[in-house]
């Protein structure tokens, strides 16, 4: 009889859910919408004033802990946050939670209808925005940490190829305009949709939406982090701040997974430095303001739901791991002849003569001179690799080209790898060496700041870090 009872007890224990194991998770959201207007939306070459917010800008955070390691995954709705500002966020959150700053990944969505977070004080609204951003983002992390509870984890992906387009194109003979330096590139960014002009795209796309899903001990959805290699959508009402499709996705996703008011969904920016939402070669019907954002967000939410349904079982005891490295890169330097040409362009004052210069000539001439005068020779950036079971995340502080993201996914030792751009800083575009050879906006000195093989260097570091995590 005793043996029978022991056998029954052992059988019941083996069938009991593993939620008593290590993983705990918490999630939270905080509003980081500017409090003062007008404020600049700084996407593009000229600041655009905003008088109001069409939809709120939010900071969203997930905290994961296995009892030994605690880490943060946060996504903020803004154009891009500098490392100086993010370091202040991390220090404040670390002071309140005890989580090491090196265990925090904070990425920007890169909405072009949001402010930058690079300055922290001053009389103007865009200068005063720093404290709002810092305190709000730290609040999301602190509250997520306070919400830690037993949890389980799952990951999957599903393709949404319809809404991603490589924006760098080869043009038909004789159609390439001069670049700002008075030279001819081999490819052009955003060349329009005319079949008489465009020939074929200069690179691939990544169609997959990857997700990290968390549920509590009762299998109730707790949080979901998604990632899509789509730069942004645009088309929000003129003069209004917007979180773009990233924010609309977060609003829709709870209804897809039947999440309650505490459920937190977030969409991160993937390796999408050369990807946008323009179907080149096709004329899209006119859209009302914000309509295309809604369309993309709805498709993305449906695709994330499809991926979520693929998860057979959420794991209660995934192995957690994190690596952070500081990598020093060389700043690009213009040649003496480049500087001389730039100074000659800047010396042009006659409006009629300026009109005859290539588009943006004086803008990039100024960037060239500034690059020559920069005192620093190098830039030190942070890259991070995270392990959650058999799922990995790479954080890169650049607008990373899709080919780099695809390479990391293909060469990663983990079955599924998510690549998050604009993570822990914003240092411009990161073309591959092959794309540097083709020229185009993303490769121009001033748009791109660091050595031309920087993408290779960072990829090698991240793959080494992933291998370390895999062997633990």
Buried (B, 14 or more C-beta within 10 A) or exposed (E): EEEEEEEEEEEEEEEEEEBEBBBBBBBBBBBBBBEEEBBBBBBEEEBBEBEEBBBBBBBBBBBBBBEEBBBBBBBBBBBBBBBEBBBBBBBBBBEBBEBBBBBBBBBBBBBBBBBBBBBBEEEEBBBBBBBBBBBBBBBBBBBBBEBBEBBBBBBBBBEBEEBBBBBBBBBBEEBBEEBBBEEEBBBBBEBBBEEEBBBEBBBBBBBBBBBBBBBBBEEEBBBBBBBBBBBBBBBBBEBBBBBBBBBBBBBBBBEBBEBEEBBBBBBBBBBBBBBBBBEBBEEEEEEEEBBBBBBBBBBBBBBBBBBBEEBEEBBBBBBBBBBBBEBEBBBBBBEEEBBEBBEEBBEBEEEEEEEEBBEBBBBBBBBBBEBBEEEEEEBEBBBBBBBBBBBBBBBBBBBBBBBBBBBBBEBBBBEBBBBBBBBBBBBBBBBBEEBBEBBBBBBBBBBBBBBBBBBBBBBEBBBEBBBBBBEE
